[in-house]
Amino acid sequence: QGLVAGIAGLVLLALYLLFYYRLLALVAWFGMAIWAALALGLVAVAGSTIGYTLTLAGVAGLVISLGVTTDS
């Protein structure tokens, strides 16, 4: 349920960016995609090397950091 809520939040964030920034929303989406690839890559590397597991708090932290990145 946490992942579904996170995905729903990302969809709402994308729609908000489209409404607020219009054409420049594409730039923000591109930045979010880069952030997501780097964050998920880091989690994957940490999981395979040091045994990191992603908990619900970790998912919430990733979603919040995406919001902060978008706000920046």
N, C-alpha and C positions, 0 to 999 in steps of 0.2 A: 504494500500500500504506500510505503514511503517513496518508492521509485515512481509509482504512478502519480503521486502528488508532485514530485519533482519534475516529471515530464510535463504535467499540466501547467506548472508554474513557468517552465521554459517556453511553452507555447504561448501563454498569456504575455510573457515578457516580449516575445517576438512580435506579437500583435500590437502591443503598446509601442514598441520601437517603430513599427510601420506607421502607426497613427501619428506619433509625435514627430519623427524625423523624416517621414516620407521616403524620398529617394536615398537619403543618407543612411537609412536603416540597413541598406545592403552592406555598407561599410561596418556597421556595428555587428551585423550577423556574421560577417567574415571574421571579425575580431573574436566574437564568441566561439566560432568554430575552431579557430586556432587555440584559444584558451582551453576548450574542451578536449581537443586532441592532446595537448601538452599535459593537462591534468590527468586524463585517463591513462596516458602513457606512463606518467610518473607513478600512479597507483599500481599499474601492471608490473612495472619494474620493481617497485618496493615489495609487491606480493611475491614475486618469484625469487627475489634475493634475500629478503629478511623476514618473509612470512607475514607481511602486513595483510590484515583482513579489513574489508570495508564494512563498517557497522552503519546503523541508521544515523547515528550522530555524524559519521564521516560523510554520508550522503548529504545530510543537511548542511554541513560545512562547505561541501563543493557547490551546492546550489546557492548558498549565501555568497560565497566568493565570486560566483559568476555574476550575481546581482551587483556586487561592489565593482567588479571589472566593467560591467556595462555602464554603471553610474559614472565611472571615471571617464 
